[in-house]
Amino acid sequence: MYKTIVFGFVSSKEARAKLIEDKANEMYMQGWELVTVSSTPNAGAIMVFKQRF
């Protein structure tokens, strides 16, 4: 099973990196493994997770 999370505009690249890191750690604790992260043209991010077995 896969899950996608989309973040909207985050002005600072440092803030965006921290947001991605925090969400990846949070999702890992819930049993999800980060597969990929993509930046969007509007300074957002798309994160794809898969369920760990």
mmCIF entry with sequence, helices, sheets and N, C-alpha, C, O atoms, coordinates in Angstrom:
data_MODEL
# 
_entry.id   MODEL 
# 
_entity.id                         1 
_entity.type                       polymer 
_entity.pdbx_number_of_molecules   1 
# 
_entity_poly.entity_id                      1 
_entity_poly.type                           'polypeptide(L)' 
_entity_poly.nstd_linkage                   no 
_entity_poly.nstd_monomer                   no 
_entity_poly.pdbx_seq_one_letter_code       MYKTIVFGFVSSKEARAKLIEDKANEMYMQGWELVTVSSTPNAGAIMVFKQRF 
_entity_poly.pdbx_seq_one_letter_code_can   MYKTIVFGFVSSKEARAKLIEDKANEMYMQGWELVTVSSTPNAGAIMVFKQRF 
_entity_poly.pdbx_strand_id                 A 
# 
loop_
_entity_poly_seq.entity_id 
_entity_poly_seq.num 
_entity_poly_seq.mon_id 
_entity_poly_seq.hetero 
1 1  MET n 
1 2  TYR n 
1 3  LYS n 
1 4  THR n 
1 5  ILE n 
1 6  VAL n 
1 7  PHE n 
1 8  GLY n 
1 9  PHE n 
1 10 VAL n 
1 11 SER n 
1 12 SER n 
1 13 LYS n 
1 14 GLU n 
1 15 ALA n 
1 16 ARG n 
1 17 ALA n 
1 18 LYS n 
1 19 LEU n 
1 20 ILE n 
1 21 GLU n 
1 22 ASP n 
1 23 LYS n 
1 24 ALA n 
1 25 ASN n 
1 26 GLU n 
1 27 MET n 
1 28 TYR n 
1 29 MET n 
1 30 GLN n 
1 31 GLY n 
1 32 TRP n 
1 33 GLU n 
1 34 LEU n 
1 35 VAL n 
1 36 THR n 
1 37 VAL n 
1 38 SER n 
1 39 SER n 
1 40 THR n 
1 41 PRO n 
1 42 ASN n 
1 43 ALA n 
1 44 GLY n 
1 45 ALA n 
1 46 ILE n 
1 47 MET n 
1 48 VAL n 
1 49 PHE n 
1 50 LYS n 
1 51 GLN n 
1 52 ARG n 
1 53 PHE n 
# 
_struct_asym.id          A 
_struct_asym.entity_id   1 
# 
_struct_conf.conf_type_id            HELX_P 
_struct_conf.id                      HELX_P1 
_struct_conf.pdbx_PDB_helix_id       AA1 
_struct_conf.beg_label_comp_id       LYS 
_struct_conf.beg_label_asym_id       A 
_struct_conf.beg_label_seq_id        13 
_struct_conf.pdbx_beg_PDB_ins_code   ? 
_struct_conf.end_label_comp_id       MET 
_struct_conf.end_label_asym_id       A 
_struct_conf.end_label_seq_id        29 
_struct_conf.pdbx_end_PDB_ins_code   ? 
_struct_conf.beg_auth_comp_id        LYS 
_struct_conf.beg_auth_asym_id        A 
_struct_conf.beg_auth_seq_id         13 
_struct_conf.end_auth_comp_id        MET 
_struct_conf.end_auth_asym_id        A 
_struct_conf.end_auth_seq_id         29 
_struct_conf.pdbx_PDB_helix_class    1 
_struct_conf.details                 ? 
_struct_conf.pdbx_PDB_helix_length   17 
# 
_struct_conf_type.id          HELX_P 
_struct_conf_type.criteria    ? 
_struct_conf_type.reference   ? 
# 
_struct_sheet.id               AA1 
_struct_sheet.type             ? 
_struct_sheet.number_strands   3 
_struct_sheet.details          ? 
# 
loop_
_struct_sheet_order.sheet_id 
_struct_sheet_order.range_id_1 
_struct_sheet_order.range_id_2 
_struct_sheet_order.offset 
_struct_sheet_order.sense 
AA1 1 2 ? anti-parallel 
AA1 2 3 ? anti-parallel 
# 
loop_
_struct_sheet_range.sheet_id 
_struct_sheet_range.id 
_struct_sheet_range.beg_label_comp_id 
_struct_sheet_range.beg_label_asym_id 
_struct_sheet_range.beg_label_seq_id 
_struct_sheet_range.pdbx_beg_PDB_ins_code 
_struct_sheet_range.end_label_comp_id 
_struct_sheet_range.end_label_asym_id 
_struct_sheet_range.end_label_seq_id 
_struct_sheet_range.pdbx_end_PDB_ins_code 
_struct_sheet_range.beg_auth_comp_id 
_struct_sheet_range.beg_auth_asym_id 
_struct_sheet_range.beg_auth_seq_id 
_struct_sheet_range.end_auth_comp_id 
_struct_sheet_range.end_auth_asym_id 
_struct_sheet_range.end_auth_seq_id 
AA1 1 TYR A 2  ? PHE A 7  ? TYR A 2  PHE A 7  
AA1 2 ALA A 45 ? GLN A 51 ? ALA A 45 GLN A 51 
AA1 3 TRP A 32 ? SER A 39 ? TRP A 32 SER A 39 
# 
loop_
_atom_site.group_PDB 
_atom_site.id 
_atom_site.type_symbol 
_atom_site.label_atom_id 
_atom_site.label_alt_id 
_atom_site.label_comp_id 
_atom_site.label_asym_id 
_atom_site.label_entity_id 
_atom_site.label_seq_id 
_atom_site.pdbx_PDB_ins_code 
_atom_site.Cartn_x 
_atom_site.Cartn_y 
_atom_site.Cartn_z 
_atom_site.occupancy 
_atom_site.B_iso_or_equiv 
_atom_site.pdbx_formal_charge 
_atom_site.auth_seq_id 
_atom_site.auth_comp_id 
_atom_site.auth_asym_id 
_atom_site.auth_atom_id 
_atom_site.pdbx_PDB_model_num 
ATOM 1   N N  . MET A 1 1  ? 0.844  -1.168 0.000  1.00 0.00 ? 1  MET A N  1 
ATOM 2   C CA . MET A 1 1  ? 0.000  0.000  0.000  1.00 0.00 ? 1  MET A CA 1 
ATOM 3   C C  . MET A 1 1  ? 0.895  1.238  0.000  1.00 0.00 ? 1  MET A C  1 
ATOM 4   O O  . MET A 1 1  ? 1.931  1.267  0.664  1.00 0.00 ? 1  MET A O  1 
ATOM 5   N N  . TYR A 1 2  ? 0.483  2.257  -0.751 1.00 0.00 ? 2  TYR A N  1 
ATOM 6   C CA . TYR A 1 2  ? 1.232  3.513  -0.852 1.00 0.00 ? 2  TYR A CA 1 
ATOM 7   C C  . TYR A 1 2  ? 0.390  4.679  -0.351 1.00 0.00 ? 2  TYR A C  1 
ATOM 8   O O  . TYR A 1 2  ? -0.839 4.620  -0.361 1.00 0.00 ? 2  TYR A O  1 
ATOM 9   N N  . LYS A 1 3  ? 1.064  5.738  0.085  1.00 0.00 ? 3  LYS A N  1 
ATOM 10  C CA . LYS A 1 3  ? 0.395  6.948  0.571  1.00 0.00 ? 3  LYS A CA 1 
ATOM 11  C C  . LYS A 1 3  ? 1.176  8.143  0.028  1.00 0.00 ? 3  LYS A C  1 
ATOM 12  O O  . LYS A 1 3  ? 2.407  8.147  0.049  1.00 0.00 ? 3  LYS A O  1 
ATOM 13  N N  . THR A 1 4  ? 0.460  9.153  -0.455 1.00 0.00 ? 4  THR A N  1 
ATOM 14  C CA . THR A 1 4  ? 1.085  10.365 -0.977 1.00 0.00 ? 4  THR A CA 1 
ATOM 15  C C  . THR A 1 4  ? 0.656  11.562 -0.136 1.00 0.00 ? 4  THR A C  1 
ATOM 16  O O  . THR A 1 4  ? -0.520 11.716 0.193  1.00 0.00 ? 4  THR A O  1 
ATOM 17  N N  . ILE A 1 5  ? 1.619  12.399 0.204  1.00 0.00 ? 5  ILE A N  1 
ATOM 18  C CA . ILE A 1 5  ? 1.352  13.633 0.949  1.00 0.00 ? 5  ILE A CA 1 
ATOM 19  C C  . ILE A 1 5  ? 1.888  14.792 0.119  1.00 0.00 ? 5  ILE A C  1 
ATOM 20  O O  . ILE A 1 5  ? 3.019  14.747 -0.364 1.00 0.00 ? 5  ILE A O  1 
ATOM 21  N N  . VAL A 1 6  ? 1.074  15.829 -0.043 1.00 0.00 ? 6  VAL A N  1 
ATOM 22  C CA . VAL A 1 6  ? 1.457  17.004 -0.823 1.00 0.00 ? 6  VAL A CA 1 
ATOM 23  C C  . VAL A 1 6  ? 1.503  18.210 0.105  1.00 0.00 ? 6  VAL A C  1 
ATOM 24  O O  . VAL A 1 6  ? 0.550  18.477 0.837  1.00 0.00 ? 6  VAL A O  1 
ATOM 25  N N  . PHE A 1 7  ? 2.611  18.933 0.071  1.00 0.00 ? 7  PHE A N  1 
ATOM 26  C CA . PHE A 1 7  ? 2.760  20.173 0.822  1.00 0.00 ? 7  PHE A CA 1 
ATOM 27  C C  . PHE A 1 7  ? 2.706  21.341 -0.147 1.00 0.00 ? 7  PHE A C  1 
ATOM 28  O O  . PHE A 1 7  ? 3.292  21.289 -1.229 1.00 0.00 ? 7  PHE A O  1 
ATOM 29  N N  . GLY A 1 8  ? 2.013  22.378 0.238  1.00 0.00 ? 8  GLY A N  1 
ATOM 30  C CA . GLY A 1 8  ? 1.947  23.581 -0.578 1.00 0.00 ? 8  GLY A CA 1 
ATOM 31  C C  . GLY A 1 8  ? 3.183  24.448 -0.397 1.00 0.00 ? 8  GLY A C  1 
ATOM 32  O O  . GLY A 1 8  ? 4.221  23.977 0.067  1.00 0.00 ? 8  GLY A O  1 
ATOM 33  N N  . PHE A 1 9  ? 3.069  25.675 -0.755 1.00 0.00 ? 9  PHE A N  1 
ATOM 34  C CA . PHE A 1 9  ? 4.162  26.647 -0.746 1.00 0.00 ? 9  PHE A CA 1 
ATOM 35  C C  . PHE A 1 9  ? 4.836  26.756 0.621  1.00 0.00 ? 9  PHE A C  1 
ATOM 36  O O  . PHE A 1 9  ? 4.180  26.978 1.639  1.00 0.00 ? 9  PHE A O  1 
ATOM 37  N N  . VAL A 1 10 ? 6.154  26.596 0.620  1.00 0.00 ? 10 VAL A N  1 
ATOM 38  C CA . VAL A 1 10 ? 7.002  26.848 1.797  1.00 0.00 ? 10 VAL A CA 1 
ATOM 39  C C  . VAL A 1 10 ? 8.156  27.705 1.292  1.00 0.00 ? 10 VAL A C  1 
ATOM 40  O O  . VAL A 1 10 ? 8.990  27.236 0.517  1.00 0.00 ? 10 VAL A O  1 
ATOM 41  N N  . SER A 1 11 ? 8.203  28.965 1.732  1.00 0.00 ? 11 SER A N  1 
ATOM 42  C CA . SER A 1 11 ? 9.114  29.952 1.139  1.00 0.00 ? 11 SER A CA 1 
ATOM 43  C C  . SER A 1 11 ? 10.593 29.629 1.315  1.00 0.00 ? 11 SER A C  1 
ATOM 44  O O  . SER A 1 11 ? 11.380 29.865 0.399  1.00 0.00 ? 11 SER A O  1 
ATOM 45  N N  . SER A 1 12 ? 10.978 29.111 2.435  1.00 0.00 ? 12 SER A N  1 
ATOM 46  C CA . SER A 1 12 ? 12.394 28.878 2.736  1.00 0.00 ? 12 SER A CA 1 
ATOM 47  C C  . SER A 1 12 ? 12.775 27.435 2.431  1.00 0.00 ? 12 SER A C  1 
ATOM 48  O O  . SER A 1 12 ? 12.057 26.508 2.808  1.00 0.00 ? 12 SER A O  1 
ATOM 49  N N  . LYS A 1 13 ? 13.901 27.241 1.748  1.00 0.00 ? 13 LYS A N  1 
ATOM 50  C CA . LYS A 1 13 ? 14.350 25.875 1.459  1.00 0.00 ? 13 LYS A CA 1 
ATOM 51  C C  . LYS A 1 13 ? 14.722 25.136 2.744  1.00 0.00 ? 13 LYS A C  1 
ATOM 52  O O  . LYS A 1 13 ? 14.547 23.921 2.829  1.00 0.00 ? 13 LYS A O  1 
ATOM 53  N N  . GLU A 1 14 ? 15.228 25.853 3.735  1.00 0.00 ? 14 GLU A N  1 
ATOM 54  C CA . GLU A 1 14 ? 15.552 25.231 5.014  1.00 0.00 ? 14 GLU A CA 1 
ATOM 55  C C  . GLU A 1 14 ? 14.284 24.768 5.730  1.00 0.00 ? 14 GLU A C  1 
ATOM 56  O O  . GLU A 1 14 ? 14.252 23.678 6.301  1.00 0.00 ? 14 GLU A O  1 
ATOM 57  N N  . ALA A 1 15 ? 13.244 25.594 5.701  1.00 0.00 ? 15 ALA A N  1 
ATOM 58  C CA . ALA A 1 15 ? 11.964 25.229 6.323  1.00 0.00 ? 15 ALA A CA 1 
ATOM 59  C C  . ALA A 1 15 ? 11.330 24.040 5.606  1.00 0.00 ? 15 ALA A C  1 
ATOM 60  O O  . ALA A 1 15 ? 10.748 23.164 6.246  1.00 0.00 ? 15 ALA A O  1 
ATOM 61  N N  . ARG A 1 16 ? 11.443 24.008 4.278  1.00 0.00 ? 16 ARG A N  1 
ATOM 62  C CA . ARG A 1 16 ? 10.898 22.901 3.500  1.00 0.00 ? 16 ARG A CA 1 
ATOM 63  C C  . ARG A 1 16 ? 11.641 21.608 3.832  1.00 0.00 ? 16 ARG A C  1 
ATOM 64  O O  . ARG A 1 16 ? 11.018 20.559 3.994  1.00 0.00 ? 16 ARG A O  1 
ATOM 65  N N  . ALA A 1 17 ? 12.960 21.677 3.932  1.00 0.00 ? 17 ALA A N  1 
ATOM 66  C CA . ALA A 1 17 ? 13.756 20.497 4.279  1.00 0.00 ? 17 ALA A CA 1 
ATOM 67  C C  . ALA A 1 17 ? 13.381 19.974 5.664  1.00 0.00 ? 17 ALA A C  1 
ATOM 68  O O  . ALA A 1 17 ? 13.268 18.764 5.860  1.00 0.00 ? 17 ALA A O  1 
ATOM 69  N N  . LYS A 1 18 ? 13.188 20.870 6.618  1.00 0.00 ? 18 LYS A N  1 
ATOM 70  C CA . LYS A 1 18 ? 12.802 20.476 7.980  1.00 0.00 ? 18 LYS A CA 1 
ATOM 71  C C  . LYS A 1 18 ? 11.412 19.847 7.979  1.00 0.00 ? 18 LYS A C  1 
ATOM 72  O O  . LYS A 1 18 ? 11.184 18.853 8.670  1.00 0.00 ? 18 LYS A O  1 
ATOM 73  N N  . LEU A 1 19 ? 10.490 20.409 7.219  1.00 0.00 ? 19 LEU A N  1 
ATOM 74  C CA . LEU A 1 19 ? 9.139  19.873 7.113  1.00 0.00 ? 19 LEU A CA 1 
ATOM 75  C C  . LEU A 1 19 ? 9.178  18.449 6.539  1.00 0.00 ? 19 LEU A C  1 
ATOM 76  O O  . LEU A 1 19 ? 8.491  17.559 7.040  1.00 0.00 ? 19 LEU A O  1 
ATOM 77  N N  . ILE A 1 20 ? 9.966  18.241 5.512  1.00 0.00 ? 20 ILE A N  1 
ATOM 78  C CA . ILE A 1 20 ? 10.102 16.921 4.892  1.00 0.00 ? 20 ILE A CA 1 
ATOM 79  C C  . ILE A 1 20 ? 10.718 15.935 5.883  1.00 0.00 ? 20 ILE A C  1 
ATOM 80  O O  . ILE A 1 20 ? 10.238 14.811 6.027  1.00 0.00 ? 20 ILE A O  1 
ATOM 81  N N  . GLU A 1 21 ? 11.769 16.355 6.556  1.00 0.00 ? 21 GLU A N  1 
ATOM 82  C CA . GLU A 1 21 ? 12.424 15.490 7.539  1.00 0.00 ? 21 GLU A CA 1 
ATOM 83  C C  . GLU A 1 21 ? 11.477 15.095 8.660  1.00 0.00 ? 21 GLU A C  1 
ATOM 84  O O  . GLU A 1 21 ? 11.387 13.923 9.023  1.00 0.00 ? 21 GLU A O  1 
ATOM 85  N N  . ASP A 1 22 ? 10.773 16.073 9.202  1.00 0.00 ? 22 ASP A N  1 
ATOM 86  C CA . ASP A 1 22 ? 9.838  15.810 10.301 1.00 0.00 ? 22 ASP A CA 1 
ATOM 87  C C  . ASP A 1 22 ? 8.723  14.861 9.871  1.00 0.00 ? 22 ASP A C  1 
ATOM 88  O O  . ASP A 1 22 ? 8.374  13.943 10.613 1.00 0.00 ? 22 ASP A O  1 
ATOM 89  N N  . LYS A 1 23 ? 8.162  15.073 8.681  1.00 0.00 ? 23 LYS A N  1 
ATOM 90  C CA . LYS A 1 23 ? 7.073  14.229 8.199  1.00 0.00 ? 23 LYS A CA 1 
ATOM 91  C C  . LYS A 1 23 ? 7.587  12.820 7.917  1.00 0.00 ? 23 LYS A C  1 
ATOM 92  O O  . LYS A 1 23 ? 6.890  11.848 8.206  1.00 0.00 ? 23 LYS A O  1 
ATOM 93  N N  . ALA A 1 24 ? 8.790  12.689 7.361  1.00 0.00 ? 24 ALA A N  1 
ATOM 94  C CA . ALA A 1 24 ? 9.363  11.367 7.095  1.00 0.00 ? 24 ALA A CA 1 
ATOM 95  C C  . ALA A 1 24 ? 9.551  10.590 8.397  1.00 0.00 ? 24 ALA A C  1 
ATOM 96  O O  . ALA A 1 24 ? 9.238  9.402  8.459  1.00 0.00 ? 24 ALA A O  1 
ATOM 97  N N  . ASN A 1 25 ? 10.055 11.249 9.429  1.00 0.00 ? 25 ASN A N  1 
ATOM 98  C CA . ASN A 1 25 ? 10.238 10.598 10.733 1.00 0.00 ? 25 ASN A CA 1 
ATOM 99  C C  . ASN A 1 25 ? 8.903  10.224 11.362 1.00 0.00 ? 25 ASN A C  1 
ATOM 100 O O  . ASN A 1 25 ? 8.761  9.135  11.919 1.00 0.00 ? 25 ASN A O  1 
ATOM 101 N N  . GLU A 1 26 ? 7.930  11.116 11.275 1.00 0.00 ? 26 GLU A N  1 
ATOM 102 C CA . GLU A 1 26 ? 6.595  10.852 11.820 1.00 0.00 ? 26 GLU A CA 1 
ATOM 103 C C  . GLU A 1 26 ? 5.951  9.638  11.131 1.00 0.00 ? 26 GLU A C  1 
ATOM 104 O O  . GLU A 1 26 ? 5.408  8.752  11.790 1.00 0.00 ? 26 GLU A O  1 
ATOM 105 N N  . MET A 1 27 ? 6.021  9.616  9.817  1.00 0.00 ? 27 MET A N  1 
ATOM 106 C CA . MET A 1 27 ? 5.406  8.526  9.064  1.00 0.00 ? 27 MET A CA 1 
ATOM 107 C C  . MET A 1 27 ? 6.133  7.199  9.320  1.00 0.00 ? 27 MET A C  1 
ATOM 108 O O  . MET A 1 27 ? 5.498  6.144  9.356  1.00 0.00 ? 27 MET A O  1 
ATOM 109 N N  . TYR A 1 28 ? 7.447  7.246  9.496  1.00 0.00 ? 28 TYR A N  1 
ATOM 110 C CA . TYR A 1 28 ? 8.204  6.035  9.793  1.00 0.00 ? 28 TYR A CA 1 
ATOM 111 C C  . TYR A 1 28 ? 7.725  5.417  11.105 1.00 0.00 ? 28 TYR A C  1 
ATOM 112 O O  . TYR A 1 28 ? 7.582  4.199  11.207 1.00 0.00 ? 28 TYR A O  1 
ATOM 113 N N  . MET A 1 29 ? 7.481  6.254  12.098 1.00 0.00 ? 29 MET A N  1 
ATOM 114 C CA . MET A 1 29 ? 6.992  5.781  13.394 1.00 0.00 ? 29 MET A CA 1 
ATOM 115 C C  . MET A 1 29 ? 5.595  5.171  13.274 1.00 0.00 ? 29 MET A C  1 
ATOM 116 O O  . MET A 1 29 ? 5.189  4.385  14.130 1.00 0.00 ? 29 MET A O  1 
ATOM 117 N N  . GLN A 1 30 ? 4.859  5.527  12.220 1.00 0.00 ? 30 GLN A N  1 
ATOM 118 C CA . GLN A 1 30 ? 3.519  4.991  11.986 1.00 0.00 ? 30 GLN A CA 1 
ATOM 119 C C  . GLN A 1 30 ? 3.539  3.779  11.054 1.00 0.00 ? 30 GLN A C  1 
ATOM 120 O O  . GLN A 1 30 ? 2.483  3.261  10.690 1.00 0.00 ? 30 GLN A O  1 
ATOM 121 N N  . GLY A 1 31 ? 4.737  3.323  10.665 1.00 0.00 ? 31 GLY A N  1 
ATOM 122 C CA . GLY A 1 31 ? 4.849  2.135  9.840  1.00 0.00 ? 31 GLY A CA 1 
ATOM 123 C C  . GLY A 1 31 ? 4.964  2.395  8.349  1.00 0.00 ? 31 GLY A C  1 
ATOM 124 O O  . GLY A 1 31 ? 4.748  1.490  7.543  1.00 0.00 ? 31 GLY A O  1 
ATOM 125 N N  . TRP A 1 32 ? 5.306  3.637  7.967  1.00 0.00 ? 32 TRP A N  1 
ATOM 126 C CA . TRP A 1 32 ? 5.446  3.984  6.551  1.00 0.00 ? 32 TRP A CA 1 
ATOM 127 C C  . TRP A 1 32 ? 6.897  4.297  6.241  1.00 0.00 ? 32 TRP A C  1 
ATOM 128 O O  . TRP A 1 32 ? 7.580  4.940  7.039  1.00 0.00 ? 32 TRP A O  1 
ATOM 129 N N  . GLU A 1 33 ? 7.372  3.848  5.086  1.00 0.00 ? 33 GLU A N  1 
ATOM 130 C CA . GLU A 1 33 ? 8.739  4.101  4.641  1.00 0.00 ? 33 GLU A CA 1 
ATOM 131 C C  . GLU A 1 33 ? 8.723  5.074  3.470  1.00 0.00 ? 33 GLU A C  1 
ATOM 132 O O  . GLU A 1 33 ? 7.948  4.905  2.528  1.00 0.00 ? 33 GLU A O  1 
ATOM 133 N N  . LEU A 1 34 ? 9.565  6.076  3.528  1.00 0.00 ? 34 LEU A N  1 
ATOM 134 C CA . LEU A 1 34 ? 9.648  7.072  2.452  1.00 0.00 ? 34 LEU A CA 1 
ATOM 135 C C  . LEU A 1 34 ? 10.231 6.439  1.202  1.00 0.00 ? 34 LEU A C  1 
ATOM 136 O O  . LEU A 1 34 ? 11.287 5.808  1.251  1.00 0.00 ? 34 LEU A O  1 
ATOM 137 N N  . VAL A 1 35 ? 9.536  6.609  0.069  1.00 0.00 ? 35 VAL A N  1 
ATOM 138 C CA . VAL A 1 35 ? 9.995  6.084  -1.209 1.00 0.00 ? 35 VAL A CA 1 
ATOM 139 C C  . VAL A 1 35 ? 10.693 7.182  -2.003 1.00 0.00 ? 35 VAL A C  1 
ATOM 140 O O  . VAL A 1 35 ? 11.794 6.976  -2.513 1.00 0.00 ? 35 VAL A O  1 
ATOM 141 N N  . THR A 1 36 ? 10.053 8.359  -2.111 1.00 0.00 ? 36 THR A N  1 
ATOM 142 C CA . THR A 1 36 ? 10.621 9.461  -2.886 1.00 0.00 ? 36 THR A CA 1 
ATOM 143 C C  . THR A 1 36 ? 10.021 10.788 -2.453 1.00 0.00 ? 36 THR A C  1 
ATOM 144 O O  . THR A 1 36 ? 8.932  10.850 -1.882 1.00 0.00 ? 36 THR A O  1 
ATOM 145 N N  . VAL A 1 37 ? 10.766 11.846 -2.742 1.00 0.00 ? 37 VAL A N  1 
ATOM 146 C CA . VAL A 1 37 ? 10.311 13.226 -2.519 1.00 0.00 ? 37 VAL A CA 1 
ATOM 147 C C  . VAL A 1 37 ? 10.599 14.009 -3.785 1.00 0.00 ? 37 VAL A C  1 
ATOM 148 O O  . VAL A 1 37 ? 11.680 13.898 -4.364 1.00 0.00 ? 37 VAL A O  1 
ATOM 149 N N  . SER A 1 38 ? 9.629  14.799 -4.209 1.00 0.00 ? 38 SER A N  1 
ATOM 150 C CA . SER A 1 38 ? 9.818  15.680 -5.365 1.00 0.00 ? 38 SER A CA 1 
ATOM 151 C C  . SER A 1 38 ? 9.448  17.096 -4.969 1.00 0.00 ? 38 SER A C  1 
ATOM 152 O O  . SER A 1 38 ? 8.461  17.316 -4.268 1.00 0.00 ? 38 SER A O  1 
ATOM 153 N N  . SER A 1 39 ? 10.245 18.057 -5.422 1.00 0.00 ? 39 SER A N  1 
ATOM 154 C CA . SER A 1 39 ? 9.895  19.460 -5.229 1.00 0.00 ? 39 SER A CA 1 
ATOM 155 C C  . SER A 1 39 ? 8.960  19.886 -6.350 1.00 0.00 ? 39 SER A C  1 
ATOM 156 O O  . SER A 1 39 ? 9.079  19.424 -7.485 1.00 0.00 ? 39 SER A O  1 
ATOM 157 N N  . THR A 1 40 ? 8.040  20.765 -6.020 1.00 0.00 ? 40 THR A N  1 
ATOM 158 C CA . THR A 1 40 ? 7.115  21.271 -7.027 1.00 0.00 ? 40 THR A CA 1 
ATOM 159 C C  . THR A 1 40 ? 7.553  22.663 -7.463 1.00 0.00 ? 40 THR A C  1 
ATOM 160 O O  . THR A 1 40 ? 8.286  23.326 -6.729 1.00 0.00 ? 40 THR A O  1 
ATOM 161 N N  . PRO A 1 41 ? 7.127  23.124 -8.632 1.00 0.00 ? 41 PRO A N  1 
ATOM 162 C CA . PRO A 1 41 ? 7.528  24.447 -9.121 1.00 0.00 ? 41 PRO A CA 1 
ATOM 163 C C  . PRO A 1 41 ? 7.104  25.604 -8.204 1.00 0.00 ? 41 PRO A C  1 
ATOM 164 O O  . PRO A 1 41 ? 7.701  26.680 -8.244 1.00 0.00 ? 41 PRO A O  1 
ATOM 165 N N  . ASN A 1 42 ? 6.081  25.380 -7.386 1.00 0.00 ? 42 ASN A N  1 
ATOM 166 C CA . ASN A 1 42 ? 5.615  26.450 -6.498 1.00 0.00 ? 42 ASN A CA 1 
ATOM 167 C C  . ASN A 1 42 ? 6.232  26.356 -5.109 1.00 0.00 ? 42 ASN A C  1 
ATOM 168 O O  . ASN A 1 42 ? 5.652  26.852 -4.143 1.00 0.00 ? 42 ASN A O  1 
ATOM 169 N N  . ALA A 1 43 ? 7.409  25.722 -4.991 1.00 0.00 ? 43 ALA A N  1 
ATOM 170 C CA . ALA A 1 43 ? 8.152  25.591 -3.730 1.00 0.00 ? 43 ALA A CA 1 
ATOM 171 C C  . ALA A 1 43 ? 7.420  24.718 -2.725 1.00 0.00 ? 43 ALA A C  1 
ATOM 172 O O  . ALA A 1 43 ? 7.479  24.967 -1.521 1.00 0.00 ? 43 ALA A O  1 
ATOM 173 N N  . GLY A 1 44 ? 6.746  23.718 -3.207 1.00 0.00 ? 44 GLY A N  1 
ATOM 174 C CA . GLY A 1 44 ? 6.097  22.734 -2.356 1.00 0.00 ? 44 GLY A CA 1 
ATOM 175 C C  . GLY A 1 44 ? 6.847  21.416 -2.446 1.00 0.00 ? 44 GLY A C  1 
ATOM 176 O O  . GLY A 1 44 ? 7.986  21.371 -2.911 1.00 0.00 ? 44 GLY A O  1 
ATOM 177 N N  . ALA A 1 45 ? 6.206  20.343 -1.998 1.00 0.00 ? 45 ALA A N  1 
ATOM 178 C CA . ALA A 1 45 ? 6.830  19.024 -2.054 1.00 0.00 ? 45 ALA A CA 1 
ATOM 179 C C  . ALA A 1 45 ? 5.766  17.941 -2.149 1.00 0.00 ? 45 ALA A C  1 
ATOM 180 O O  . ALA A 1 45 ? 4.650  18.101 -1.653 1.00 0.00 ? 45 ALA A O  1 
ATOM 181 N N  . ILE A 1 46 ? 6.123  16.845 -2.787 1.00 0.00 ? 46 ILE A N  1 
ATOM 182 C CA . ILE A 1 46 ? 5.280  15.663 -2.859 1.00 0.00 ? 46 ILE A CA 1 
ATOM 183 C C  . ILE A 1 46 ? 6.097  14.515 -2.285 1.00 0.00 ? 46 ILE A C  1 
ATOM 184 O O  . ILE A 1 46 ? 7.202  14.232 -2.748 1.00 0.00 ? 46 ILE A O  1 
ATOM 185 N N  . MET A 1 47 ? 5.543  13.858 -1.273 1.00 0.00 ? 47 MET A N  1 
ATOM 186 C CA . MET A 1 47 ? 6.222  12.744 -0.620 1.00 0.00 ? 47 MET A CA 1 
ATOM 187 C C  . MET A 1 47 ? 5.411  11.471 -0.851 1.00 0.00 ? 47 MET A C  1 
ATOM 188 O O  . MET A 1 47 ? 4.193  11.467 -0.673 1.00 0.00 ? 47 MET A O  1 
ATOM 189 N N  . VAL A 1 48 ? 6.082  10.399 -1.246 1.00 0.00 ? 48 VAL A N  1 
ATOM 190 C CA . VAL A 1 48 ? 5.424  9.107  -1.454 1.00 0.00 ? 48 VAL A CA 1 
ATOM 191 C C  . VAL A 1 48 ? 5.999  8.118  -0.449 1.00 0.00 ? 48 VAL A C  1 
ATOM 192 O O  . VAL A 1 48 ? 7.215  7.978  -0.316 1.00 0.00 ? 48 VAL A O  1 
ATOM 193 N N  . PHE A 1 49 ? 5.105  7.440  0.252  1.00 0.00 ? 49 PHE A N  1 
ATOM 194 C CA . PHE A 1 49 ? 5.475  6.448  1.254  1.00 0.00 ? 49 PHE A CA 1 
ATOM 195 C C  . PHE A 1 49 ? 4.891  5.102  0.886  1.00 0.00 ? 49 PHE A C  1 
ATOM 196 O O  . PHE A 1 49 ? 3.873  5.023  0.198  1.00 0.00 ? 49 PHE A O  1 
ATOM 197 N N  . LYS A 1 50 ? 5.546  4.027  1.353  1.00 0.00 ? 50 LYS A N  1 
ATOM 198 C CA . LYS A 1 50 ? 4.934  2.699  1.232  1.00 0.00 ? 50 LYS A CA 1 
ATOM 199 C C  . LYS A 1 50 ? 4.895  2.089  2.625  1.00 0.00 ? 50 LYS A C  1 
ATOM 200 O O  . LYS A 1 50 ? 5.743  2.365  3.474  1.00 0.00 ? 50 LYS A O  1 
ATOM 201 N N  . GLN A 1 51 ? 3.902  1.265  2.829  1.00 0.00 ? 51 GLN A N  1 
ATOM 202 C CA . GLN A 1 51 ? 3.729  0.637  4.128  1.00 0.00 ? 51 GLN A CA 1 
ATOM 203 C C  . GLN A 1 51 ? 4.810  -0.412 4.346  1.00 0.00 ? 51 GLN A C  1 
ATOM 204 O O  . GLN A 1 51 ? 5.072  -1.238 3.471  1.00 0.00 ? 51 GLN A O  1 
ATOM 205 N N  . ARG A 1 52 ? 5.433  -0.373 5.515  1.00 0.00 ? 52 ARG A N  1 
ATOM 206 C CA . ARG A 1 52 ? 6.450  -1.374 5.854  1.00 0.00 ? 52 ARG A CA 1 
ATOM 207 C C  . ARG A 1 52 ? 5.763  -2.650 6.299  1.00 0.00 ? 52 ARG A C  1 
ATOM 208 O O  . ARG A 1 52 ? 4.691  -2.608 6.903  1.00 0.00 ? 52 ARG A O  1 
ATOM 209 N N  . PHE A 1 53 ? 6.380  -3.784 6.001  1.00 0.00 ? 53 PHE A N  1 
ATOM 210 C CA . PHE A 1 53 ? 5.815  -5.074 6.417  1.00 0.00 ? 53 PHE A CA 1 
ATOM 211 C C  . PHE A 1 53 ? 6.683  -5.710 7.449  1.00 0.00 ? 53 PHE A C  1 
ATOM 212 O O  . PHE A 1 53 ? 6.377  -6.803 7.925  1.00 0.00 ? 53 PHE A O  1 
# 
